[in-house]
Amino acid sequence: MTDLTALEDDELNALRVDVLCEQERRARLASIPGQVADLARQYAGDGGDPAELAAALTPLDEEEQAG
């Protein structure tokens, strides 16, 4: 663990920003699947085609595999 008392103010601030960004990333990872599920239910309830919804997510899978 880094000795925080030894850091300069700008280094400490950069670390704080990094921590906040990581916390936000983790919160998104935790919340997005539930949000997508809720939206999918609403979409289907409003008469949307589940196949279209699945197709909308497919390009993400292809990009990740290529990258």
VOTOR-157880 format. One line per field, with one value per residue (C-alpha): residue number from 1; residue in one letter; x, y, z. Coordinates in steps of 0.05 Angstrom, whole numbers, plus 5000, padded with zeros to 4 digits. Example, Ala and Ser with C-alpha at 12.3 -4.5 7.8 and 13.67 -1.06 7.14 Angstrom:
koldo: [1|2]
mike: [A|S]
u: [5246|5273]
v: [4910|4979]
w: [5156|5143]
//
This chain:
koldo: [1|2|3|4|5|6|7|8|9|10|11|12|13|14|15|16|17|18|19|20|21|22|23|24|25|26|27|28|29|30|31|32|33|34|35|36|37|38|39|40|41|42|43|44|45|46|47|48|49|50|51|52|53|54|55|56|57|58|59|60|61|62|63|64|65|66|67]
mike: [M|T|D|L|T|A|L|E|D|D|E|L|N|A|L|R|V|D|V|L|C|E|Q|E|R|R|A|R|L|A|S|I|P|G|Q|V|A|D|L|A|R|Q|Y|A|G|D|G|G|D|P|A|E|L|A|A|A|L|T|P|L|D|E|E|E|Q|A|G]
u: [5000|5024|5042|4992|5029|5088|5049|5049|4981|4976|4994|4943|4890|4906|4898|4831|4806|4829|4792|4728|4732|4741|4683|4639|4661|4644|4577|4560|4580|4535|4474|4473|4450|4389|4374|4379|4333|4282|4285|4278|4215|4187|4205|4172|4111|4103|4103|4176|4207|4256|4297|4310|4332|4380|4407|4421|4469|4503|4549|4579|4598|4629|4670|4697|4718|4753|4788]
v: [5000|5070|5116|5171|5219|5217|5238|5308|5343|5331|5257|5249|5284|5239|5178|5205|5214|5144|5115|5153|5129|5057|5062|5090|5034|4981|5013|5013|4940|4923|4964|4959|4886|4901|4964|4926|4872|4924|4958|4892|4876|4945|4936|4868|4894|4950|4901|4904|4845|4808|4787|4861|4872|4813|4838|4906|4873|4828|4881|4892|4818|4819|4882|4853|4788|4827|4875]
w: [5000|4984|5041|5028|5073|5026|4965|4937|4932|4857|4865|4920|4878|4818|4863|4889|4817|4799|4859|4842|4769|4792|4840|4785|4738|4790|4804|4729|4723|4781|4759|4683|4677|4720|4681|4615|4642|4664|4596|4560|4600|4584|4510|4506|4545|4496|4438|4418|4382|4429|4368|4352|4423|4420|4354|4385|4434|4384|4354|4423|4427|4358|4373|4438|4403|4347|4395]
//
